[in-house]
Amino acid sequence: MRHIVRTAVGTVVCAFGLSLGAHAQTAPPAGRLLASNCFQCHGTNGKGPGFDELTGKSSSEMYKKMKEFQSGKKGNNIMAMHATGYTDAQLQSLSSWLSTQR
């Protein structure tokens, strides 16, 4: 009985390790998960209803605007609140990914 339990546990551990390896290979592109916060207003493709379209904008343009929201230069609105939650590295990653959407 003890041998069966060890084998079963070994199999579970092995299968768990394999699933982690598979997950690492299918991770979304950098910035994609951060961009999911933008989808409610700007749409999943950056062409949201009634809000600024993000498609066609350069990474540097979006990063600059997000920094302006973050600093308060663009007012105290919902975008300012969102922007304050990101680090510079996250804003760069987010802007880079969004700039690839068409």
N, C-alpha and C positions, 0 to 999 in steps of 0.2 A: 504494500500500500504506500509506503513511504517513497519508493522509487517512482510510482505513478504520479504522485504529487509533484516531485521534483521535475519530472518530465513535462508535466502540464505547465508548471510555473516557468520552466525554461522556454517552452514554446510560446507562452504569452509574452515573456520578456523579448524573445527574438522577434515576434510579430510586431510588438510595439516599437522596437528599434527600426524595423523596416518601414513602418508607417511614418516615423519621424523623418527618415531619409527621403521618402517620397514627397513628404510635405515641403521639405526644404527645396526640392527641385521645382516645385510648382508655386513658389511664393510669388505674389503679385509684384509688378515693377515698383521701384522706389517712388514714393509720392502717391501711389494709387490709394492706399489705405487712408492717408491724410486727406486726400481729395474727397473721400466719401462724405466728409462733413459739408462739403460745398454743394453736393448733389440736390439737397432739398430745395434750394433756391435757384441754382444755376443749371440743374438737370444733369443727368449722368454723362452727357456728352458736351456739357458746357453751353448748351443752347436753351437755357431755362426760360420758362414763361414769365415775362414781365421784368426780368432782371438783366443786368449787363451780361452779354454773351462773353464767354471766356475763350471761345474758339478763335483762332487766327491771331491771338495776342502772343507776343514773345515772352519768353521766360523772364527776361530782365524787366520788361514792362509790368508784368504781374507782380514780381518780387518788389519792385519799387512802390507800387500801389499798396501792397500789403504792409510794407514798412511805414508808409504814410498813415495808414489806418492804425497801425500799432503805436505810432508816436502821438496820435491824436490830431495830426495835421488835417485829416479828412473828416473830423467830427467825432461825435460820441454816439455812433449808431451800432447796429448789430454787427457790421463788418469790423468795427474797431474792437468789439468784444471778442469776436472770433480770432482776430489777428493776435491779440495779446496772449492767446493760449499756445502760440507756436514759438519755437526757438528759431534763430536765423538759419540753422542747417535744415530744419523742417520746412521753413518757408522756401528755401532754395529748392529742396526736393519736390515740394508741392508745385511750385511754379514751373519747374522743369517738366514734370509729368503733364500738367494741364496744358502746357504749350504744344504738346504732341497730339492733342485731341482735335479732331476735325469734324 
